Amino acid sequence: MKLKNKSALVICNGEMPSKKLLLPLLRKKPFIICADGGANKARAFGITPHVIIGDLDSITRQTRHFFSSVPIIHVADQYSTDLEKALNYLLANRYTSATIVGATGDRPDHALSNFSILLKYHSLLPIQFFDEHCTVEIIKKRIRFTATIGQQISLVPMGKCSGITTSGLKYPLKKESLELGVREGSSNEALRTAVTVSVEKGSLLLFKIHPHIKK
């Protein structure tokens, strides 16, 4: 049976995109779940979540009072992060996709940990990170997407990736390899509105820099 499309917006406790960038996401009326201190960010942006979840060591007392009508789920498990707790909730409730904001910026260690979580969960749930500068997702074998001519596109391997082929980019790749610490594919550029990237082996991060961001 085909699942009904159920999209979610996860708000974490990192650097938030501007209200201008958030508005199109909110217009889609997603299910909004805050990962612990992400509730503080939601409150500051005037966003009311449907659920708050985490070990609750970051949400302030003022925020808990402000969202007193919102269900708050305490998960004490210290072997998973608050983002993982939020994603596990979405999986348990059969959500079909998630956009995550507040997962980058602020603390580099938290951002790096969240990229590891992206790698861990992307095969279970279509996920993308969204911040002030770009969207990030992991390519599952092949992706075709619409770009703005001149838009910056970066390909960053999580380890080693081989058999990478692209079309529509200024610096094309044909059955080539990228490896972290050896060769990355940063700051490429879209030559056409239709861009395709395929990878035969490995986990490849696709960064689509927002068109308004200049070089």
Steps between C-alpha positions, in 0.01 A plus 500: 500500500636839404547732796330837499753781464583616852775759507662635814707800601753427774634797694833449676694729731760626251513799268161572345433622146333839466123537528494584129650162413288313755169637373474278187565193719228602745249569219509127422348443846738225610484314828736702722711320759758674719807313620535622860664847485360542151184605683681813617575582135138432399373732771737778387371462142134492598460135393278266700612136474275197511740306724816569702729203567840438659679454830377854578829636631499797259142625487459793739238518773351805328465309173340200672248736659439680169429168325301353789231379258751318278574130572850464645659155482788431736741235369781456751716273278850650493616270219306699241501871425189717509496505119504119495214496751300727267577285194409181688166660587439580132589146395274347766213719375567421134600843374626490144753787491667757724666838460732583787590855601733609778727200440803704393686808625568597862715199609706318234500177706120495507485576126743217421302261722182598315661420164580157643131466595404600145716214375348259753133582430484595132423141391208488747345838425557760225675782688646835409676763708394857431686809622569860406747398230389174343310174504689175562401143425665167423474377142343156475667368185355769270327834529362744246404845622418850379766766551544866417764565236815611685384340828782346702489126551742308720556125524669384819571131562440340838812286475565379145256509209563350158330495161377859526351642180341843461320694230406867494799614708789723394761248615361161397593168651492173305537179699736680738577466872486747786647429841496701821848636565607422143261664254166673546266655246433837659373816329395355168247698297176422322512565124144381440176497694499118499788342691565130548745332737549126535733299723571128478651445843520701822304774677518834320374824652327740262515867601267726303602854587204737503497701174518836685834402657784645295848358456 
